[in-house]
Structures are given as C-alpha cells and as structure tokens.
C-alpha cells in the first residue's frame, strides 16, 4: 500500500489528491467485491433435479426412479439381515458428483433395533461402505 502511495505521490504533487485517489481505488475494490458476492447470491444456479437414464445391453432405458427404489430396497434387504436391526426402511437422496453423474448424497435409515448403539453403528458402517459417503450424511433413527 505504501508503494502505491509513493507511486501516486510522484504522479500527484498534492497529498490530498493522493489520498483521494487511494480512497477511490479502495472504494472501487469494495464495490466490486460486493457486486461479486451479490451476483453469486442472486444468480447462483440451483441444482436441478435431473432424470437419470441408463441403457442396458439391449438399449432399453431404465427409469431413474425405479433404479433409486431398487437401491433403497437392496439396502433395506441387506440391513434387515443384520442381527438386531429388525424391520428397516431406507431412503436415499441423490445429487450430481464432480463428473456430473448422479450419486448417493445422503442416507436415512429407520430401523427397529436402532435404539441399540452397537446396532446403530453397524447400520452406519454398512451405509458408509455401500455408498462411499461420510458419516455426517447418514442418519439412523429408531422406528416406533
């Protein structure tokens, strides 16, 4: 900042003119930063829900909703086989990953045995392993 002031001092002999120019530059930078922040808030693109279509060897499209429901059912089936889990329901949430592909972003599990901390940890570990997501994106609740 002092270097800038020295350079401006050489251009402008009057100290007040140097201060005015510095104040103008600082104000301009602040306004530009605020405009960028406001622009991000108002013009940020919301994640749109996109339909995922997968083609098998026969080139038949598999509906994404069916695929999601199958994944939930598979997870429910495997968890219900774990000792102590009991009846279980699974809900998966999806979003786009860095490559633009749809992937599991969160897991909610409601299970009879989730009141037991050991069973709850087994469920969390299974979900984390199955979907390669952090524990913070997994919620396990005890069913009524």
N, C-alpha and C positions, 0 to 999 in steps of 0.2 A: 504494500500500500504506500509506503514511504517513497519507494522508487517511482511509482506512478505520480505521486505528488511532485517529486523532483522534476520529472519529465514535463509535467504540466506547468510547473513553475518556470521552466525555460521558455515555454510557449507563451505563457501569460505572465506579465511582469507584476500584475496586481494580485495580492494574496486573496482578496475577496473573489476574484474571478476564478482562481484555482479551486477555492472551497465550493463555489457554485457549480463548477464542472464536476468535481468529485461527488457532491450531493446528487447531481443529476444522474451520474453513472450508477451510483448506489440505488437510487430510487428506481431507475430503469431495470436494474437486475432484480430487485424485489418484485416489481410489477410483472416481469417476465416469468419469474418463478411462481408467483401466484396464479398467473394465467395458465401455466402448465398444469398446476395442481387442480385448478377448477376444470380445465379441459378434460383431465383424466376422470374426474368425478361425473361430469355430465355426458361425456362421450365414450365412456368405457363400454365396450361391448359386453352384454350379458351373455353368459354361457347359454347357448340354445340347446334345448333337448333335441337330439338328433336321433333319427331312426337308424338302427344298425341292420344292415342286410348282409347275410353271409351266404355264399354259394357253395354247395357241396359238389361232389364229383359229377352229379347229374345236372348241374347248373340250376337246381331248384333253390329258390330263395327261402331261407328260414327266417321267420319273423323274429325280430329282436325281443319282443315281449315274451314269446314262447321260450326263447333262449334264456332270458332272465329268470323266468319262472322255473325252468328246469334246473338252473344253477341253485336257486333257493331250495328247491325240493331235494336236490342231491345233498346239499349241506345239511338240511333237516334230517334226511335219512341217515347220514353218517354220524351226526351228533346223537341221534336217538339210540345208536348202538353203543355209545359210551356209557360205562357203568355210572349210575347215579344221575344221569341227565334227565331221563323220563321223557314225557311229551315235550316237543320242541317245535318252535316256529322260527323261521329265519327271514329277514328282509334285507336285501342288498340294495345299495344305492350306487349308481354308476355316474361316471363323468369321463371326459376326454383326458388321456395322458399326453405327454410331451409329443408323441408321434401322431397325435390326432386320432388315436384308436380308443374305443370305448373300453373302460376297465372299472373294476370294483373300487369304489372310493370309501365305502363305509359298510359296516355290518351291524345289524341289530338282531340279537338272539333273545327269545323269550323261552325259558325252559323251566320245567317243574323243579329240577334239582339245583337251580342257580343260586339258591339261598346258601348252599354249602360252598365255602370259599375254595376248596380243592376242586370241586366240580366246575365252579365258575372259571378258575384258572385253566382247567383242561379245555373248556369251550373257547376261551380267549386264545389259547395257544393254537388250537385247531384252526380257528378263523384266520389268525395271523399267518399261519403256514399255508393255508389253502389259497389265500388271496394276496399274499405278499404286501400287506398293509401294516402300518404301525398300530400299536395297541390303542393309541388315542382315538382311532377311528372305529373301534369295536365297542359296542355297548351290550352287556349281558344283563338281563333282568329276570327275576323270578316270576313265574306265572302264578295266577291266583288259584 
